[in-house]
Amino acid sequence: MAQRTDWVDYGKGLGIILVVYAHLLSSGYHAGLQIQEHFFLLSDSIVYSFHMPFFFFLAGLLVEESYNKRGTREFVLGKIKFLVYPYLIWSFVQAGSELLFSEHSLRGVTVSDIWTIPYLPLAQFWYLYALLWMYVVYALLRKFGEFALTAMMVSACLLFCFPINTEILALHGFSTGFIFFVFAVLIKKYLGGLERYSLSPWATVVLLPVLLGTGYYIFEKRIEPTRLTNGLHPFYFLFLAVLGITFCLGLAQFLARKKYCQVIQSLGIYSLQIYLVHMLAGVGARVVLLNFFHIQNPLVHMMIGLGAGLFAPIIFYKIALKMDFPYFFEPGRDKIKCLM
């Protein structure tokens, strides 16, 4: 159990680093930092092809154990409680901050946007609703008994090929991501613990240039750079996502076995807290660098922004716990770090 938990936490850590990197790179580019356009488009397109599918995959690996432990009603109510609560809190906090400091906001958040938060996710918070849908649909389809897995496979494939084209309640993100969640459910069912099938270190090393080279070929020779989560190129999306997920799994298992870079494991443990707060911290760092220190160098911005986006949320969370006020992140004393 400890070994499994270790590599899953490493996986979440790798995933959250990619999330913070991608969001800050995009934010910095659109804010006018001198980031080379070709590099941005390629980097953004490749990372977006697998970083969120990887999180959905990890969630799918862990869902059966959680469901069996709690039963349908408690399982669904628990997921609603611990995903919707932080979604609402931090969506309002981030939207309010962007409204207050509108001169530094790229989206131009308005008061009307704040009123739509309960049903129209703002920025990165779509993930929480999409993940909630996956848990709810999983619980409902479990009622099909021996046909549950078949129902999940058929549903996931249909949704992936014909995604729901609305951002309301993150239904588009749910429909394009559910297939990776279901892949993991199937793997867990038929192969058991993935630690028994870990990649060799050399295979993991080889996978990185394969992933980057394939991404380069697709976005240079086949299609224009784009975020494949738009659902317009499902085959390319699926292929790159599987490559990226496999690489991240192999790297996470290797790091866990060797106990290397344990800071990545710590980031994984607090991945949800980081996800909720990283844009406020990272963009805040950029605003300070630009307006107080007049630093324009994009590399400096990315390094400091990554540090702020990854570690400031953990510090804030620990201060909140120290003050016996965990309610920025959870509706009670229960821990939510296991949900992401």
Phi, psi and omega in degrees: 000316181297320181296316179299315180299320180301309185288329176295318177296320175299318178299315177297323178296315177298318180297317183288330174298316178297320179298310182296318178302309184296317182292319181286326176298313179296315180298315180294319179298313182285344176275355175104006174297149185280064176267127183302127189300316182297318177298315181300311184298317179292313181298314180299315183294317182291312182296319180292345180284345183216348188290319176282322171306325179295318177295319178296323178298314179298320178298320179294328177295329188260351191290323185297316180299317180294318181294314181296329182286328190250334187083164189302306187297309181294324179299308183294314180297322178296318179293320177299314183299314189265001172249318182289321181301303179294331176302310182293314182303306188279336172295315179293321179297313182292318179296318178298320178295317180293326178291319181292320180250053188298334180292342179254001183268136180276331186276339183066055181298136179245170178299323179296328177297324181295322180293335182270357183306318182303334181235350180233098187301142178263130172051230188286352188285353175305327184304321184294318177292318179299316179295321178299316177303319181297317178296317182294314180295320176302312181297320179293317182288338175299338179291348179281000177064235184292345179263007185299313182295321177298317179298320178295315181298313181296315180299314182297317181294317179296316180295323181291318181283330181229071186295153177283114188271062172213143178272355179300129181055023178058033183293328177292314178299322176297314186290327178275344182257343186298329182298327180285325173299313182290322174308314182294320177301317180293317179298316179298321182292316189259339180248343182077211182294130183291342180298340178283347184238033185294146177288152173289155179304322181292321178297321179295318179298317181294326183296329182298306178295331176296315178299309182294319180294319178295317177299317179299315181298314182298314186274350176259323189251333187255312182221164174291148175306132182198162173276113187293350175295351178289349175082005183279339182227071188298324181295312179298319179300310182298317183295311180293323180297317179296318176299312182295317179297316181297317178298313181297321177297313180298317180293318180297317180293321178296312180298322180292320179297318184271351184059034177275153172046057184294346174297329178294321176298318179297320177298323178294322179299324182254027186298324180292316178300319178296316181301321183290325193248350192297327181290320176299316182289313184292315179291324175301319177297319179296318179298317179296315181298320182285315191267335181255325182251353177055039178269127182251345186300119184295329179294318177298317179299316182292319181294312180289321178297318177298315178300314180293316183294330182271323189255330178300319177298323179294316179299315180298316180298317181291324176296318179299318178293320180298325179275006180059039178223078183276006195285355171292336187241336186212150184279008180191209182271352183288147181276144181245002187295339182282352187281338184255000000 
